[in-house]
Amino acid sequence: MRIVLFAAAAITLIGFAPAITQAAGEVVLEEQEWSFDGPFGRFDRQQLQRGFQVYREICSSCHGLDYIAFRNLQEIGYSEDQTKVLASEYTIEECCDDQGDIFDRPAIPADYYPNPYPNEQFARASNNGALPPDLSLMTKARHGGPDYMYNLIIGYEEPPAEMAEEMMDGMYYNTVFEGNQIAMAQQLFDDLIEYSDGTPATSDQMARDVSAFLHWAAEPKLEVRKQTGVRVLLFTFIFTVLAYFLKRRIWADVEH
Amino acid sequence: MSTEKGRGMPAFDWFEERLPIVSFIDHSVGSKYPAPKNLNYFWNFGALAGLVLVIMIVTGILLAMSYTPHVDHAFQSVERIMRDVNSGWLLRYMHANGASFFFIVVYIHIFRGLYYGSYKSPREVLWWLGIIIMLLMMATAFMGYVLPWGQMSFWGATVITNLFSAIPLIGDEIVTLLWGGFSVDNPTLTRFYALHYLMPFVLVGVVVLHIWALHIPGSNNPVGIDAAPQDKIPFHPYYTAKDMFGVGVFLLAYFTVVFWFPNAMGHTDNYIPANPLSTPAHIVPEWYFLPFYAILRSIDDKLTGVILMFGSILILFVLPWLDTSRVRSATFRPIYKVLFWIFLVDCVVLTWCGAQLPEGLPLILSRVGTFWYFFHFLVLLPVVGWIETPKPLPTSISTPVVAKPAE
């Protein structure tokens, strides 16, 4: 009985840990249902490919994806040949040829996704002083993860009357972003792109897809993690049951 | 030296006569260590702490093989571990969450000692070694958190190392020494890495001393009276079997977090690379430091805050003398039992306060909580020991065990 109580207390504590470590007063996010939620959750490859298309055709003009190499895209269902073709559309500056000169070459699957800007100053100069953050780890670097991402991308509204005065030049009102003023303008509009799998490209659909894609980019081992976890936990559970009965048997002759 | 002859294993006997290491282990945590027969499940947490220490050292050494201690590469090398190293994600999540579980286990172990009076004579030195272990753990965990070189790594390191500047006269020099320069930078990272790798082995050494000191008086027990020889049973197989079950339950909780909530106890900001030019809105340490962080920030004066924070741990060294009661177990101490639970709640409240901005209600609660923390140790414990009338103690461990009514 004590053990049950204790375990319950421990689980409660762990459940509250994020609440304890985060400051109060955060925006309430509209939580979405993700295919990768839950103990057996998996990525939806079709969705990830659509999300990649959104990233590539819209986000990648300003945001980098430094930790994703073209070869990684095979994990979301592209063939090796497809990644080769995809990579070859990008140019990589290589140092150096036999003469010591920098030269351009087409990217190969082993190359990482090229950053849209050569350096931070250039990025800021192109964006009204703001630095578009790299998106590789974004869903893990913000409270709420993919839910935050989704809510942020579609969270554009006209500023409420009391804020209209405060809005700084070149900033946009966003319901989710901290301080409600974001340097990125609304990017997603219905039918801005045409999905290769024929899914209607509503802004809601695109926001959902790109958030799922970015969650894969941040946590590519999510599937293998949960699958391994199921097996490990099953093994540990059987071990624990056996250990319990062994303990009872060994203790049978002790009065306690 | 005692060796066991006649096992019918000549090679074994030959070796034991020359190096009796097997019987040494057997005397330490085996069939030759007599333990009271009434230890409850709270006595599992010492063994569990040992298990976590082993997990931390093994995963830590493997992580070190792929980690790069340099400000330009540290964050990236951790991501490479997460993405490209075989099972690297598992190693890192086991290590990062292992730190949290290490503190969960050790805090329960400490509160068990507080409840059952395990710090009292003749176990004072055992208790001291335990506090030294906790201090070493804290230093190790703090430096380990700096290594991924995320935003919280950098700013946590900045805030905590800056505390030492409050020391009069030599404070600034100490901070420069800790940093290896004039700000948290590459020399800070490399020295923290070196020390983070070293300290666990120091920890192992102190753990050996801790177990050694345990074997002189033997384990305390829930009744708190000295166990007579007939009330003791060999550690192996009785407590090894019981610990094995405890290990199973522990691993169920640990693996649930590692495989399904690996980032729940971390801070999202640490997935942003360290940036000395951008201060996070709200710098918080890892959850296991929060009560001490609350004590630190409960006072406006920096030096006083630092003294109180370190004092809150150092005061434990004199606890065996602050508690004037000769009765160990809270079971027989009606007033102390209540104080114990209030103290536990106080620590939980301080933990919550540590995560909040130091203003308004959290600040008031931090002040009340800090006051109560020291009031508990410095005033209540000595006084209660004098005025409290303990319940009659049983004459032997077997008495309450046998007389216990059926549940």
Chai-1 contact restraints between the chains, C-beta under 6 A:
chainA,res_idxA,chainB,res_idxB,connection_type,confidence,min_distance_angstrom,max_distance_angstrom,comment,restraint_id
A,A10,B,A253,contact,1.0,0.0,6.0,A-B,restraint_1
A,A17,B,A264,contact,1.0,0.0,6.0,A-B,restraint_2
A,A17,B,M265,contact,1.0,0.0,6.0,A-B,restraint_3
A,P18,B,A264,contact,1.0,0.0,6.0,A-B,restraint_4
A,I20,B,A355,contact,1.0,0.0,6.0,A-B,restraint_5
A,T21,B,W287,contact,1.0,0.0,6.0,A-B,restraint_6
A,T21,B,A355,contact,1.0,0.0,6.0,A-B,restraint_7
A,A23,B,H282,contact,1.0,0.0,6.0,A-B,restraint_8
A,Y67,B,E79,contact,1.0,0.0,6.0,A-B,restraint_9
A,L137,B,Y271,contact,1.0,0.0,6.0,A-B,restraint_10
A,K140,B,Y271,contact,1.0,0.0,6.0,A-B,restraint_11
A,A141,B,T268,contact,1.0,0.0,6.0,A-B,restraint_12
A,A141,B,Y271,contact,1.0,0.0,6.0,A-B,restraint_13
A,A141,B,I272,contact,1.0,0.0,6.0,A-B,restraint_14
A,R142,B,T268,contact,1.0,0.0,6.0,A-B,restraint_15
A,H143,B,T268,contact,1.0,0.0,6.0,A-B,restraint_16
A,K221,B,W89,contact,1.0,0.0,6.0,A-B,restraint_17
A,R225,B,F259,contact,1.0,0.0,6.0,A-B,restraint_18
A,G229,B,F259,contact,1.0,0.0,6.0,A-B,restraint_19
A,V232,B,F255,contact,1.0,0.0,6.0,A-B,restraint_20
A,L233,B,F255,contact,1.0,0.0,6.0,A-B,restraint_21
A,T236,B,L251,contact,1.0,0.0,6.0,A-B,restraint_22
A,T236,B,L252,contact,1.0,0.0,6.0,A-B,restraint_23
A,T236,B,F255,contact,1.0,0.0,6.0,A-B,restraint_24
A,F239,B,G248,contact,1.0,0.0,6.0,A-B,restraint_25
A,T240,B,G248,contact,1.0,0.0,6.0,A-B,restraint_26
A,A243,B,M244,contact,1.0,0.0,6.0,A-B,restraint_27
A,A243,B,F245,contact,1.0,0.0,6.0,A-B,restraint_28
A,A243,B,G248,contact,1.0,0.0,6.0,A-B,restraint_29
A,Y244,B,F245,contact,1.0,0.0,6.0,A-B,restraint_30
A,L246,B,A241,contact,1.0,0.0,6.0,A-B,restraint_31
A,K247,B,A241,contact,1.0,0.0,6.0,A-B,restraint_32
A,K247,B,K242,contact,1.0,0.0,6.0,A-B,restraint_33
A,K247,B,F245,contact,1.0,0.0,6.0,A-B,restraint_34
A,I250,B,P237,contact,1.0,0.0,6.0,A-B,restraint_35
A,I250,B,A241,contact,1.0,0.0,6.0,A-B,restraint_36
A,V254,B,K37,contact,1.0,0.0,6.0,A-B,restraint_37
A,H256,B,K37,contact,1.0,0.0,6.0,A-B,restraint_38
A,H256,B,V401,contact,1.0,0.0,6.0,A-B,restraint_39
